Amino acid sequence: MHVRKPRWLKRSLPTGSTYENVRARLKKSRLHTVCQEAKCPNMWECFSQQTATFLIMGPYCTRNCRFCAVAHGPIGPPDLGEPARVAEAAQNMRLSYVVITSVTRDDLPDGGAGLFGKTIREIHEKMPDALVEVLIPDFQGNTDALQTVVKANPDVLNHNLETVQRLYPSVRPQAFYRRSLELLEQAKEYDPAIPTKSGLMLGLGESREEVKKTLQDLLDAGCSILTLGQYLQPTREHLQVERFIHPEEFDKWKETALEMGFAKVASGPFVRSSYHAKEIYQAL
């Protein structure tokens, strides 16, 4: 059954010269963004504010999660020149806070961890004052790969649980709930000084009790920053929305999560992992 989109999810799309300049610069640099590939509803706003989340290792993912708009297709070898181009684009955009994510590359022995590390180091070298947040895949539980990323010294390490444990088989069939939790836990063990972050999509059929249990699991794993947003169906082939959560309910979830012990929480219909990431970090 198709659930009709409520009024609070309708918004105007800001465009203009800044938006077009960011799009043109990314295209010229041969770079991808998760904003474009995942059909993020905040893309117009973020590009208009001259910010974007870089998507490294190409636009095609080895997994085919039923919530995600990123394409599943033929995978080529990693572009070894990409880290330098990301750093150059971040410098040209005068970013003070750079967010890097990637497609999942289960075909690579290290899952692409080496490319993450190289990208972080390139940014630190070109922009010593810039902060770097990474949103990483699970690396199939490869602890050496996780250590590679941690040793590159990102300022925030993010890995999304996306949903509650019961829904993993339908939402993230190639991922494992416990493996993702263990990754966050291990990251804190490797470097307790790096804050860890995770996010959930609501509206996939989860219960309140399940969300609360998931939040507690994240806290137990050492996670201190939380994002909660509304799942939106990117195409008809993806999972349907089971429920649209009212903004007031998102506000209540924020209160609950802060009371439970999270240091910082962003919660709202349009909240995504990297949405206002700089402001969230600065508020810590």
C-alpha positions as CSV (number, residue, x, y, z in Angstrom):
1,M,0.0,0.0,0.0
2,H,1.4,3.4,-1.0
3,V,1.5,5.9,2.0
4,R,0.8,9.4,0.9
5,K,3.6,11.9,1.7
6,P,2.5,14.4,4.4
7,R,2.8,18.2,4.2
8,W,5.9,18.5,6.4
9,L,7.9,16.5,3.8
10,K,7.2,19.0,1.1
11,R,9.8,21.7,0.7
12,S,11.0,24.3,-1.9
13,L,14.2,23.5,-3.7
14,P,16.8,26.3,-3.5
15,T,18.9,26.6,-6.6
16,G,21.1,29.4,-8.0
17,S,24.7,30.2,-8.9
18,T,26.3,28.5,-5.8
19,Y,24.3,25.3,-6.4
20,E,25.3,25.2,-10.1
21,N,28.9,26.0,-9.3
22,V,29.2,23.1,-6.8
23,R,27.7,20.7,-9.3
24,A,30.0,21.9,-12.1
25,R,33.1,21.7,-9.9
26,L,32.3,18.2,-8.8
27,K,31.7,17.1,-12.4
28,K,35.0,18.7,-13.6
29,S,36.9,17.0,-10.8
30,R,35.4,13.6,-11.8
31,L,34.1,13.1,-8.2
32,H,30.9,11.6,-6.9
33,T,28.7,12.7,-3.9
34,V,26.4,10.6,-1.9
35,C,24.0,13.6,-2.2
36,Q,23.6,12.9,-5.9
37,E,23.9,9.1,-6.0
38,A,21.7,8.4,-3.0
39,K,19.1,11.0,-4.1
40,C,19.4,12.9,-0.8
41,P,16.5,15.3,-0.1
42,N,18.9,17.8,1.2
43,M,21.1,18.0,-1.8
44,W,19.8,21.3,-3.1
45,E,20.1,23.0,0.3
46,C,23.7,21.7,0.9
47,F,25.0,22.5,-2.5
48,S,23.5,26.0,-2.2
49,Q,25.5,26.3,1.0
50,Q,28.6,25.2,-0.8
51,T,28.9,21.9,1.0
52,A,28.7,18.2,-0.1
53,T,29.5,14.7,1.1
54,F,32.1,13.0,-1.1
55,L,31.5,9.5,-2.2
56,I,34.7,7.7,-2.9
57,M,35.5,4.5,-4.9
58,G,33.0,5.0,-7.6
59,P,29.2,5.3,-8.0
60,Y,28.5,1.5,-7.9
61,C,28.1,-0.6,-4.8
62,T,28.8,-4.4,-4.4
63,R,25.7,-4.6,-2.2
64,N,22.1,-4.0,-3.1
65,C,20.4,-2.8,0.1
66,R,16.6,-2.4,-0.4
67,F,16.5,1.2,1.1
68,C,19.4,2.7,-0.8
69,A,19.4,4.5,-4.2
70,V,23.1,4.1,-4.8
71,A,23.5,1.9,-8.0
72,H,24.5,-1.7,-7.9
73,G,26.5,-2.6,-11.0
74,P,29.8,-3.4,-12.6
75,I,32.7,-2.5,-10.3
76,G,36.0,-1.2,-11.7
77,P,39.4,-0.9,-9.9
78,P,39.7,2.0,-7.4
79,D,40.9,5.3,-8.8
80,L,44.2,5.9,-7.0
81,G,44.2,9.5,-8.0
82,E,40.8,10.1,-6.3
83,P,42.1,11.0,-2.8
84,A,44.1,13.9,-4.2
85,R,41.2,15.2,-6.2
86,V,38.9,15.0,-3.2
87,A,41.3,17.1,-1.2
88,E,41.7,19.6,-4.0
89,A,38.0,19.9,-4.4
90,A,37.5,20.4,-0.6
91,Q,40.2,23.1,-0.7
92,N,38.6,24.8,-3.7
93,M,35.3,24.8,-1.9
94,R,37.0,26.2,1.2
95,L,35.5,23.5,3.4
96,S,36.4,23.6,7.0
97,Y,34.6,20.3,7.7
98,V,34.9,17.5,5.1
99,V,32.7,14.5,5.1
100,I,33.8,11.4,3.2
101,T,31.8,8.2,2.6
102,S,32.0,5.4,0.1
103,V,30.1,2.7,-1.7
104,T,30.6,-0.8,-0.1
105,R,33.5,-2.6,-1.9
106,D,33.3,-6.2,-0.8
107,D,35.4,-7.1,-3.8
108,L,38.5,-5.4,-2.4
109,P,40.7,-7.3,0.2
110,D,40.6,-4.3,2.6
111,G,37.1,-3.1,1.6
112,G,38.6,0.2,0.4
113,A,40.1,1.1,3.9
114,G,43.4,2.1,2.3
115,L,41.6,4.6,0.0
116,F,39.8,6.1,3.1
117,G,43.1,6.4,4.9
118,K,44.8,8.0,1.9
119,T,41.9,10.5,1.4
120,I,42.0,11.6,5.1
121,R,45.8,12.1,4.9
122,E,45.6,14.1,1.6
123,I,43.0,16.4,3.2
124,H,45.0,16.9,6.4
125,E,48.1,17.6,4.3
126,K,46.4,20.2,2.0
127,M,44.1,21.6,4.7
128,P,45.8,21.3,8.1
129,D,43.0,23.1,9.9
130,A,40.1,21.2,8.3
131,L,38.2,18.6,10.2
132,V,37.4,15.2,8.6
133,E,34.4,13.0,9.3
134,V,34.2,9.5,7.6
135,L,31.1,7.4,7.1
136,I,32.5,3.9,6.6
137,P,31.1,0.5,5.5
138,D,31.5,-2.5,7.8
139,F,34.6,-3.9,5.9
140,Q,33.0,-7.3,6.4
141,G,34.3,-7.3,10.0
142,N,37.9,-6.9,8.9
143,T,39.6,-5.4,12.0
144,D,42.8,-4.6,10.1
145,A,40.8,-2.5,7.6
146,L,39.1,-0.6,10.5
147,Q,42.5,0.1,12.1
148,T,43.8,1.5,8.8
149,V,41.0,4.1,8.9
150,V,41.4,4.9,12.6
151,K,45.2,5.3,12.2
152,A,44.6,8.0,9.6
153,N,43.1,10.0,12.4
154,P,39.6,11.2,11.3
155,D,37.9,13.7,13.6
156,V,34.7,11.7,13.6
157,L,34.1,8.0,12.7
158,N,30.5,7.3,11.5
159,H,29.0,3.9,10.7
160,N,25.2,3.7,10.4
161,L,23.1,0.8,11.8
162,E,20.3,2.1,9.6
163,T,17.5,0.1,11.2
164,V,16.6,-2.2,14.1
165,Q,17.9,-5.8,14.3
166,R,14.7,-7.5,13.3
167,L,14.5,-5.6,10.0
168,Y,18.1,-6.4,8.8
169,P,17.1,-9.4,6.6
170,S,14.7,-7.2,4.6
171,V,16.5,-3.8,4.8
172,R,20.2,-4.8,4.8
173,P,20.3,-8.4,3.7
174,Q,24.1,-8.4,3.2
175,A,24.9,-6.8,6.5
176,F,24.8,-8.0,10.1
177,Y,23.5,-6.0,13.1
178,R,26.0,-7.3,15.6
179,R,28.9,-6.8,13.1
180,S,28.1,-3.2,12.8
181,L,27.9,-2.7,16.5
182,E,31.2,-4.5,17.0
183,L,32.8,-2.1,14.4
184,L,31.8,0.9,16.5
185,E,32.9,-0.8,19.7
186,Q,36.3,-1.7,18.2
187,A,36.8,1.8,16.8
188,K,36.5,3.2,20.3
189,E,39.0,0.6,21.6
190,Y,41.5,1.5,18.9
191,D,41.3,5.3,19.6
192,P,39.0,6.4,22.4
193,A,39.6,10.1,21.5
194,I,37.8,9.8,18.2
195,P,34.0,10.3,18.7
196,T,31.8,7.6,17.0
197,K,28.5,8.3,15.3
198,S,25.7,6.3,14.0
199,G,22.2,6.8,12.4
200,L,18.8,5.2,12.0
201,M,16.1,5.6,9.5
202,L,12.6,5.5,11.0
203,G,9.4,4.5,9.2
204,L,10.4,1.0,8.0
205,G,8.1,-0.8,10.5
206,E,10.2,-0.7,13.6
207,S,8.5,-0.5,17.0
208,R,9.3,2.1,19.7
209,E,10.7,-0.6,22.0
210,E,13.0,-1.8,19.2
211,V,14.3,1.7,18.5
212,K,15.0,2.2,22.2
213,K,16.8,-1.1,22.4
214,T,18.9,-0.1,19.4
215,L,19.8,3.2,21.0
216,Q,20.9,1.4,24.1
217,D,23.0,-1.0,22.0
218,L,24.7,2.0,20.4
219,L,25.5,3.6,23.7
220,D,26.9,0.3,25.0
221,A,29.2,0.3,22.0
222,G,30.5,3.7,22.9
223,C,28.6,5.7,20.3
224,S,28.2,9.3,21.3
225,I,26.6,11.1,18.3
226,L,23.2,9.9,16.9
227,T,21.2,10.9,13.8
228,L,17.5,9.9,13.3
229,G,15.7,10.6,10.0
230,Q,12.7,9.6,8.0
231,Y,13.1,6.8,5.5
232,L,12.0,8.0,2.1
233,Q,11.4,5.5,-0.8
234,P,13.9,6.5,-3.6
235,T,12.1,4.5,-6.3
236,R,9.2,2.1,-6.6
237,E,11.7,-0.8,-6.6
238,H,12.8,0.0,-3.1
239,L,11.1,-0.8,0.2
240,Q,7.9,1.1,0.8
241,V,7.5,3.6,3.7
242,E,5.5,1.9,6.4
243,R,4.9,5.1,8.4
244,F,5.7,8.8,8.2
245,I,6.9,10.1,11.6
246,H,5.6,13.5,12.7
247,P,8.3,16.1,13.5
248,E,7.1,16.3,17.1
249,E,7.8,12.5,17.4
250,F,11.3,13.1,16.2
251,D,11.7,15.9,18.8
252,K,10.6,13.4,21.5
253,W,13.1,10.8,20.2
254,K,15.8,13.5,20.5
255,E,14.8,14.1,24.2
256,T,14.8,10.4,24.9
257,A,18.2,9.8,23.3
258,L,19.8,12.7,25.2
259,E,18.3,11.4,28.4
260,M,19.7,8.0,27.7
261,G,23.2,9.4,27.4
262,F,24.0,10.5,23.8
263,A,26.2,13.6,23.7
264,K,24.6,15.0,20.6
265,V,21.5,14.1,18.7
266,A,20.1,15.3,15.4
267,S,16.5,14.1,14.9
268,G,14.0,15.2,12.2
269,P,12.3,14.1,9.0
270,F,15.1,15.4,6.8
271,V,18.1,14.5,9.0
272,R,20.7,12.4,7.3
273,S,24.1,11.1,8.5
274,S,26.1,14.1,7.2
275,Y,23.4,16.8,7.4
276,H,24.8,19.7,9.3
277,A,27.6,17.4,10.4
278,K,29.9,20.4,11.2
279,E,27.3,22.0,13.5
280,I,26.7,18.7,15.3
281,Y,30.5,18.2,15.9
282,Q,31.0,21.8,17.1
283,A,28.1,21.4,19.6
284,L,29.9,18.5,21.3
